[in-house]
């Protein structure tokens, strides 16, 4: 299950999903980037992975996977904070220090000198958005 969380993760967490500018403003060679980060979702709970064998129906996610990329080989951190930090910063949680769930006011968190995936994609013409919990400070 934690392998799945690293990939699909909380629909709430990685609304870095809104990386795309409006379709009319995009060139055809620049893809939209949508990341859905599920919280407490098992690998078999999404139809794109189980092909409906477990009885779950996720037609919208299935359509996205059929029209785009579906990741099947991945590793996940045991803590949701560590997994999110690894994706957003592109670094091992041991390097960032974001290993456990942070609490409000904690000194842990993303520092200003750590570029995020959103900051790196912005000069390429992408906009980003995120909704839900993140525990990243």
C-alpha positions in Angstrom: 0.0 0.0 0.0 2.7 2.5 0.8 4.2 1.8 -2.7 0.9 3.0 -4.1 0.9 6.1 -2.0 4.2 7.3 -3.5 2.7 7.1 -6.9 -0.9 7.9 -6.8 -0.9 9.6 -3.4 -3.5 11.9 -1.9 -5.8 13.4 -4.4 -5.6 16.1 -1.8 -1.9 16.4 -1.6 -0.6 16.7 -5.0 -2.8 19.0 -6.8 0.5 20.1 -8.2 -1.9 18.5 -10.5 -3.0 21.8 -11.8 0.4 22.2 -13.5 -1.2 23.0 -16.7 -1.9 26.3 -18.2 -5.2 26.6 -20.2 -5.2 24.4 -23.3 -5.5 27.4 -25.6 -2.3 28.8 -24.2 -0.3 25.6 -24.6 1.8 24.4 -27.4 1.0 20.9 -28.5 4.4 19.6 -27.5 4.1 20.6 -23.8 2.1 18.0 -21.8 -0.2 18.6 -18.9 1.1 17.2 -15.7 -1.4 15.8 -13.3 -0.4 14.0 -10.1 -3.0 12.5 -7.8 -1.7 11.6 -4.4 -4.1 9.4 -2.5 -4.2 9.2 1.2 -4.9 5.8 2.6 -5.6 4.3 -0.8 -4.5 0.8 -1.6 -3.0 -0.2 -4.9 -6.0 -2.4 -5.7 -8.5 0.4 -4.9 -8.0 2.1 -8.2 -9.4 0.5 -11.4 -6.4 1.5 -13.5 -4.3 -0.8 -11.5 -6.7 -3.6 -10.7 -8.7 -3.5 -13.9 -11.9 -3.7 -11.8 -11.0 -7.1 -10.2 -11.6 -5.7 -6.7 -14.9 -4.1 -7.6 -13.7 -0.5 -7.4 -14.8 1.8 -10.2 -12.6 4.9 -10.8 -13.5 5.9 -14.4 -12.0 9.3 -14.3 -8.6 8.1 -13.0 -8.8 5.2 -15.4 -9.3 7.6 -18.3 -6.4 9.7 -17.3 -4.2 6.6 -17.1 -5.3 5.3 -20.5 -4.6 8.7 -22.1 -1.3 9.3 -20.3 1.2 7.4 -18.2 0.6 4.9 -15.5 3.4 4.2 -13.2 3.8 0.6 -12.1 7.2 0.4 -10.5 7.8 2.6 -7.5 9.0 2.9 -3.9 7.3 4.8 -1.1 8.3 6.3 2.2 6.5 5.0 5.2 5.6 8.6 6.4 3.3 10.6 4.2 5.5 13.7 4.9 8.6 11.9 3.7 7.0 10.8 0.5 5.5 14.2 -0.3 8.8 15.9 0.4 10.7 13.4 -1.8 8.4 14.1 -4.7 8.2 17.9 -4.3 11.9 18.4 -3.6 13.4 15.5 -5.6 15.6 14.6 -2.7 15.8 11.8 -0.1 13.9 12.6 3.1 17.2 11.9 4.9 18.7 14.8 3.0 15.8 17.2 3.7 15.2 16.1 7.3 11.5 15.7 6.5 11.1 12.2 7.9 8.0 12.3 10.1 4.7 14.2 10.1 5.3 17.8 11.1 3.2 19.7 13.6 2.2 23.3 13.4 5.0 25.6 14.5 7.6 22.9 14.0 11.1 24.0 12.9 11.0 21.3 10.3 9.8 22.1 6.8 10.8 23.1 3.3 13.4 25.9 3.5 13.5 28.9 1.1 16.8 27.6 -0.5 15.2 24.3 -1.5 13.6 24.6 -5.0 10.3 22.7 -5.5 9.1 21.0 -8.6 6.6 23.8 -9.0 9.3 26.4 -8.9 11.3 24.5 -11.5 8.4 24.1 -13.8 7.3 27.8 -13.6 10.0 29.1 -16.0 8.8 26.5 -18.5 5.4 28.1 -18.6 3.5 25.9 -16.1 1.3 27.0 -13.3 0.8 24.8 -10.3 -1.7 24.2 -7.6 -2.0 22.0 -4.5 -4.8 21.3 -2.2 -5.3 19.1 0.9 -2.8 18.4 3.6 0.9 18.5 2.9 2.8 18.5 6.3 5.7 20.2 4.7 5.9 23.2 7.0 
